[in-house]
Amino acid sequence: MTTSVPSTQASIILDEKELEVSAERRNSISSRHGKDELLPAPTREAILAVPGLTADLEAPGVYTVSWDGPDDKANPLNFSPARRWLTVANVSLITFITPLASSMFAPSVPTLMVEFDVQSPLLSAFVVSVFILGFVIGPLVCSPLSELYGRLPIYHCSNVLFFLCTIACAESKSLNMLIGFRFLAGCAGAAALAIGGGTIADVIPIHHRGKAMVLFSMGPILGPVVGPVGGGFAVQALGWRWIFWILTILSGCVTLLTFAVMRETFAPTLLGRKTTRMQKAYPNYKFRSQYHTGMKASAYLRRSLVRPLRMLVNPIVLILSVYLAVGYGYLYILFTTFSIVFREQYGFSPGAVGLSFLGCGVGSLLGAILYYFTSDRILDRLSKVTGPQPEHRAPSMCFGAILMPVGLFMYGWAAEKQVHWIVPIIGTGIFGHALVMVFQAILNYLVDTFDIYSASALAANMVLRSLGGAFLPLAGEDMYDALGLGWGNSLLAFISLALVPVPFVIFKDAPEGKVSRVSKEEWTRHHNYTNFTPDMHLGEYAPIDLPQNTVTSAEAQNFGRQRSTGSWKLGSRSSSRGKLANFSLFVSNALRDKFFDSSLGNKQAGTNGQKTSTKTVERTSRSMANSKKELTLCWRPPDISWTGP
């Protein structure tokens, strides 16, 4: 008597749990009926009826796995509000512990140098800043790995490593041992700072992202401020080693919390797991994620590791990173010299010196509160005309850029003339307020611009920012010895004044909504744009492939005009590079794109009697048609009709 095998030919699996049950059922039936016996495969129509599956037009027999519609609960953007904000809070807590560790140790440096019998002023500054130097190496490794293996494993590994290195710091027997483990702790602690913005982009839509970025950026700003306050009293009462034991306890609690509540949020990783389940349930068919790159794991890893370095050569990332590196370096110059300034100028005790950091902390807190209530409102108001654009974060940056030199002038000259101690502390508060506005706006801008690759963009930013925080403080004491507190801080303020135009240049062309060249290249290089519309939160994206002679001269003339209503210009990557060669790296990506447009449309129109060069248009069309890697993306709001291919 033979046992009939149930047919699954007409079955449609609608739920991920059913996929797992189906796979177990198929395996159990196959094991009963022989090793090589397989169940009848479902029909193509049944496969296509499964939510989240579409046929790949370029690869017959292959099905693309995506989310089960716009309301799929597995999509991190559709997590419950409680789950999403719990994720943001968890990441923000991690990013608070790491910067706290960077400066909490600062008030204990004189005690430490006496214990280890070291008298070098350079080493006394380096033992603090070496932690920030670890922030240079960590992001270059953690961010690419998070885009390859997901965010969650990186959080867990880095938290555990930070916990162990902090214990080693507490047990250090020499200054060299302490410096070494401080560096490793900085490398491990940099993970959350580098990929935290990417996690926020994973779970928070753009219209609410400003508030989430406030929580995320509070750690890097308030951590270095609050740390010395607690560290000053801890070293007086317990000794410098107990500073590290306190950090060990805090990091251990955060590590356990992360294991308990954190979930994976990276969409390519989640869809990769779903693809694996589909392949296991239906082995007769081929499936691939909508984020499938077609690259081998080793090649993809190499590309992921190089991506942050590639982003560093992008003008907008480079300029903003240098700007933030200057501000971050100033912050650590103040932190490493507060002990000297307030002890020598005002006779503060070690505990009182720690309290002097509160001025910067209160100013930073007020700046964060102001950004929290204004950033998303500014975005919503400006979005009514052009739709949400990353450049709409620039107004907050403009405000902070103006205030930063004001705070430096006030702090420097008040301390130089020994005015009442509250005046220089108010100056540091103004500086902290300005820095947090600039800091949050830049991070928000990069996250909004690069979205799924925001972890790499933030890693590139963090490399330069950390270099500024690690090395500028080494020159702080010598600068004050040579110039005095007044002119020394004035020098810093004059440099800040020279950088004030940066956010205004970015905001100048905000309505035209530029996404950086690197961001677009990464999308076109890593994804197969057939029927897939990636969720970039900035509008509707679609691939544009121009056959030769399909673009008229009039259409080419209007490329620049279309941008004012929300459309992207069309052009090959090579053409963009050609125009970029004629422009200075000090000009923002926004102006570079505008220059390209004017040369393609209005500039040609002015020289050729309102006619665009047909050769230019044909060359652009041909380069785009020859290779999908050369495609650019077209952003089009829902209310704008598109007459292109």
HELIX and SHEET records of a PDB file:
HELIX    1   1 GLU A   16  ARG A   32  1                                  17    
HELIX    2   2 ARG A   44  LEU A   48  1                                   5    
HELIX    3   3 PRO A   76  ASN A   78  5                                   3    
HELIX    4   4 PRO A   81  SER A  103  1                                  23    
HELIX    5   5 ALA A  106  SER A  108  5                                   3    
HELIX    6   6 VAL A  109  GLU A  115  1                                   7    
HELIX    7   7 PRO A  121  TYR A  149  1                                  29    
HELIX    8   8 ARG A  151  ALA A  170  1                                  20    
HELIX    9   9 LEU A  175  VAL A  203  1                                  29    
HELIX   10  10 ILE A  206  ALA A  237  1                                  32    
HELIX   11  11 ARG A  241  VAL A  261  1                                  21    
HELIX   12  12 ALA A  267  ALA A  281  1                                  15    
HELIX   13  13 ALA A  297  LEU A  312  1                                  16    
HELIX   14  14 PRO A  315  TYR A  346  1                                  32    
HELIX   15  15 PRO A  350  LEU A  355  1                                   6    
HELIX   16  16 LEU A  358  THR A  386  1                                  29    
HELIX   17  17 PRO A  390  ARG A  393  5                                   4    
HELIX   18  18 ALA A  394  GLU A  416  1                                  23    
HELIX   19  19 ILE A  422  PHE A  450  1                                  29    
HELIX   20  20 ASP A  451  TYR A  453  5                                   3    
HELIX   21  21 SER A  454  PHE A  471  1                                  18    
HELIX   22  22 LEU A  472  ALA A  475  5                                   4    
HELIX   23  23 GLY A  476  LEU A  499  1                                  24    
HELIX   24  24 PRO A  501  LYS A  508  1                                   8    
HELIX   25  25 ALA A  510  GLU A  512  5                                   3    
HELIX   26  26 ARG A  517  HIS A  526  1                                  10    
HELIX   27  27 SER A  553  GLN A  557  1                                   5    
HELIX   28  28 PHE A  559  ARG A  563  1                                   5    
HELIX   29  29 ARG A  573  LEU A  580  1                                   8    
HELIX   30  30 ASN A  589  LEU A  600  1                                  12    
HELIX   31  31 ASN A  602  THR A  607  1                                   6    
HELIX   32  32 THR A  614  ASN A  626  1                                  13    
HELIX   33  33 LYS A  628  GLU A  630  5                                   3    
SHEET    1   A 3 LEU A  53  ALA A  55  0                                        
SHEET    2   A 3 VAL A  62  VAL A  65 -1                                        
SHEET    3   A 3 LYS A 286  SER A 289  1                                        
SHEET    1   B 2 GLU A 540  PRO A 543  0                                        
SHEET    2   B 2 LEU A 633  ARG A 636 -1                                        
END                                                                             
